[in-house]
Amino acid sequence: MTVKQRVEQALHSLRSHLQADGGDIELIDVNCKDGIVKIKLTGACNKCPMSHITVQNKIKKVIQQYAPEIKEIYTV
């Protein structure tokens, strides 16, 4: 399984939690060479003042469980 597929799997595992709060998440890019993932938070998550904390404390940890080579997560 590719890194991108594993990241998509991680996001899928998070999606129901985000959707329960009226939000969602989209994968924008996976840069395997640099270990960087770019995501877009949509719906209620897009304007949530806590979204930065959610990305760093939850989303990043889950992505790294599926794809340990990922070092950073950025929102666009």
Secondary structure, 3 states (H helix, E strand, C coil): CCHHHHHHHHHHHHHHHHHHCCEEEEEEEEECCCCEEEEEEEEHHHHCCCHHHHHHHHHHHHHHHHCCCCCEEEEC
